[in-house]
Amino acid sequence: MPSKKLKRITSQNYLKYYYDIPYEGKTSAGKPLRRLKNITCPYRGIKIIPSETIKSFEKGLSRCKTAEDAVELLSIYQTNLLSVEKSVLAIFKDFSMLNPDDNLQNCLQMIKNNCLTRLKLEEFEVLDDVDALTRRLSPQTALKIRTKTTKCRQIIISNNKHDTFKRKTFLNSLEEIIPKENEREIFNDIKNKALFLPTSESSRNAFIVKYSKRNQIEITRRLFIASTGSIEHVTPASNGGLNTIGNFLLTSASGNRYRENMPLCEYIKRHPKIPKYMQIYIDDIIREIHNGNMPGNETYPYKIKKKLFEESHGRIMISLSGYEYSEEEAALAVEAYEKRWET
């Protein structure tokens, strides 16, 4: 039987295959954003690693045999790493100094048990917050939710390897509950609170526990990929968000994945610096437009400003004072660009 041919790694399939998130490559609307460099992530504030860097990273990764090799490669991108990933890299640096010929998986295995204990406490804190919100529901609905959180606690405490706590399973189980009409708002608050259960994007402990089961190549790749560019829907597609550039942000893959379908106003509660980062992001975009790197998209700052204001319920108010185009001039620039292509 012929061996299965491996799919070639490209910037279009990299996120899908190695980070388990949908890379928005089905529409050409996001291409003008994906091509940009030196852009600040509007969710996390780090400089996004451009997709063109993937090939050189993979070449370096193929030569990584030891912990020392992996740390040397990752250190090239240290300033781009997010807080969780940067803290894990710091652990690896200390480990590689003492054990240069060892590997990163062994490092994580050594500290996994302590991190697992801390992770359980993080999970309990979120479940406690969920239970606290049920006090505002009818006893019948509150009992249904608390039955599910109680089951989660039992699984977390049990240490049963065949029945481990899975965040996604709990989130899906909440969808089985149908609240009364007058309870829908608080029930949505509960589902949004449950989204704060720790993941490898938000918790160092969750990262260490999860990736202690992965080999060095996977661990190294994961630390890198979290900071690479991903096209994010401001209004999630599941909520009717359109595949148009006016609904797109260029974000880090981790910032995209961790938000999931969380309303932007709720995501800001988790990351209160988002409004500040959004302004830096827009300023970076304006710089790129002024440098001629987004021809035909001069209206993007105006479109995304309006979309962010709406989706954040007024918490994100972008200033375009540094933009050389008025809204009318931007529309004319887009029109002129489209006519050039038509002819």
N, C-alpha and C positions, 0 to 999 in steps of 0.2 A: 504494500500500500504506500503511495507517495506521501511524503511528509507534508503537513499543513503549512502553507506559506505564511510567514509572519507579516502582519500588516505594517507598512512603513509608517514610522512616526512622523507626523506633521503637526504644525501649530493648530490645525483644524481638529485633529482627533486626539491630541495630547491630553486635554482635560477629561474627555470622555473615558479614555482607556485607563488613565492613571490617577484620577481623582474622583471618579464616580459622580460627576455632575454633568448636566447637559451643556455642551458647548454650543452656543447659539450660532451655528454655522449654516443653518438652513435658509437664512435670509441674507441678501447682500447689503441690507440697510446698516448693518453694524461694521462693515468693512472700513469706512473712514475713521472709525474710532480704533479699531484693532491695529491699524497701521501706525498709530502715534507712539512716540517715545517720550520718556521723562514726564509721565503723567502721574499725579498724586491720586492714590486710591481714595475716592470720596467717602468710603466707609471706615477705613483704618488709618489713613494719613501717611502710609509708606509710598515710596515710589514704586510703581508697578514694573515688574520685569517684562520687557517686550517679548512677544512670541518668537521673534527672530533669534532670540538667545537660546531657544530650546535645543537646536541642533548642536551647538558648541557644548552645551551642558551635557547632553547625552554622550558625546564623544569622551568628555572627561569622566563621566560616570562609568563608562565601559572599562576604564582603566583603574577604577577604585577596587583595590583588593583588601585593604586594611582600614581600621578606624582612622588612622592618621591620614590616609588618602582621602577618605570621605570628608573629614574635617577641613582639610586643605581646599577641597573643591567648594564646599559650602561657604567657606570664609570669604570667597570672592563676592558672594551675594549677601553678606551679612547685613549690610545697611538696608537691604530691601526686605529682610525677613520681618514677619509679624512677631508680636510679643511672645506668643506661645512657642513658635518655632525658634525664635532667638534664644529663649530660655533653655530649650532642649539642646540647641547647639552649644550653649555654654557648658552643659553637663557633658556633652561629647568631647569638648575640648579638654576638660579636666581628665576625663577617662583616657583619652588618647595619649596624653602626656605620660601616664603611668603604664598604659597598655597599648603602645603604638601598633603592634602587630595583631591585636585582637579585632573584633568587629562590633558594630553598633548594636546589633541585636543582643549580644551578650551583655552589653552595658545596660540596656533596658530591662533585661531579665533580672539583673542584680537588684534593681530598685523597684520592680513591679509591685511587690506585695505592700510596701509602705504607701505607694501611690494609689493602689486599689482601695486601701482603707480611707484615704483622704477623698477619693472619688465618691465613695459611698456616702460620705458626709455631705458632699456637694449635692448629690442627688436627693438626699433627705431634705435639705434646705428648700429646694424647689418644690418638692412634694408637700412640705409644710405650708408653703405659700399658696399652693393650689387649694389645700384643705381650708385654709383661712378664708379664701374667697367664697367657698361654698356656704359660708354662714349667711350670705345674702340671697341664697336660693331657697326654694321650698324644701321641706324635709325629704320629700320623695326624690327630687333631683339630686340634692346634696348627698343622700345615701348612695345613689348609683355611682357618683364620682368617687366618694370615699371608699367604696368597695374596691374600686380599681386602684386607687393609691395605696390601699392597705395590701392588696395583692403584690403591688410593685415592691413595697417595703419587705414583704416576706421573701420575695425572690432575691432581693439585694442582700439580705441578711443570711440567707440559706447557704451561700457559697456552692450551690449545686451547679457543676460544670455543664450539665445537660439542660438546665433551665435558668439561663442568665437573663438579667434585666436588659431589655432592649428598648431604647428611647422611642424608636419608630413604632414599635408595637403598642406602647402606651398611648402615643399620639393618635394612632389609628383607632384605638379602643374608645377614645373620647368621642369620635365621630359616630359611634353607635348610639350615643345618648341623644335623645330628642327633648330639648328643654321646652318649657311652656313659652308661649308667645312673649310674655312680659319678662322672661328670664334670658332672652337671647343675648342681650348686651353683656351681661355679667358672664354668661357662658362663653362668649367670645373672648372676654378678658382672661378667663381660666385657660382656654386653649392657647392664648398668646403667652401666658405665664409658663405653661408647660413646655413651650418652645425653648425656654431658657435652661432646660436640662442640659448638663454639660456634654460637649462633644469634643473631638480632637481639635476643632477649630477654636474653642473657647476655653479649654481647660488643659493645662500641662499634664495633670494626672490622667485625664482621659486619653490624651495622646500616648503617654508612656504605656498605659495598660493595653491599648489597642495595638500599637506598633511593636510591642514586645513579641508579638506572634509573627512579625514580618521579617524578611531578610534585609541585609544592609542596603541592597540596591533600592528596594521599595521604600525604606525609611528615608534614605538620602533624597530620593526623587520627591517624596511627599513634602519634605521640608522646603524644597525649591518651588514646587508647583503651586503652593499656597499663595505665593506672591506674583504669579504670572497673570496676565490680563485675561479677563472674561467679560462677556457682554451680559449685562444685567438689565432686566425689565424693572423700571421704576414701579409701574403698576403690573403685578405679576400676571403672566399669561393665563394662569388658572382663574384669575379674577377679571378676565376680559382685556388684559393689557395687549396692545397692538405690537406687531413686529415692525415698528418704524423707529427711525433714529431719534425722534422726539420723545420716545419712551425708553431710550437706552442710555445706560451709563457704562463707561469702561471702569471696571472694578478689579480688585484682586480676586482670584478664584475662591479664596477662603471667605472673604467678605460676602461674596455672592452666595456661596453654599450655606453659610451660617444663617443668613437672613431667611432662606427658604421662602415661604409665602407670608412671612410676618409683615403686618402693615408697617409702613415706614415710620409712622409716629411711634409705634411700639419699639421698633429697632433703635430709634434714637434714645429711648429710655435705657437700653442696654449699653449704647455707645453715645453718650451725651456730646461728644466732640464732633459728631457727624456734621452738624450745620457749619462748623468751622472748616472741616475738611472739604465740604462741598464747595465752599467759596474758593479754596485753593485749587480744587479740581477745575472749576470754571475758569479761573485765571490762567491755568495751564492750557486749557482748551482755547481760550482767546489768544494766547501767545502763538499757538500752533496755527490758528486761522490767519493771524496777522503775518505769519511766516509763509503762508501759502500752502499749508499742508492739509487743508480740508476744503478744497475748492468745491463749490456747489452746496455747501452746508453752512453758509453764513448765518442762516436763521436758527441753527441749533441752540446757541445760548439762550435765545428768547423762548424757544419751545421747551427746553429742559427747565428753565427757570419757572415757567408756569406749571409744568408737570410736578416739579418738586414741591412747590408751594401747596398745590392741591393734595398731593399724596401724603404730605407731612402735616396736614391740617394747619398750615400757616407757620410751622416751626422752622422751616427753611426759607429764608428770604435772601436770595442771591442779588448781589450788586453787580451791574454790568457797566459801572462808571468808566472802566478802562477799555471798553470796547469801542472801536473806531466807527462801527456801523450803527446807525439808527435802525429801528425795526424795519422801516420802509426801505432804507438803503440795502439792508441785508436781503430783503425779498427781491429787490431788483438785481442784486448780485447773483442770486440763485437762478433767477429767470434768464439772465444773460449767459450763465454757464450752461443751462439746459439748451438754450438756442444754439450755442456753439456746437454742442453734441448732435443736435438735430440736423445741422448743415454739414 
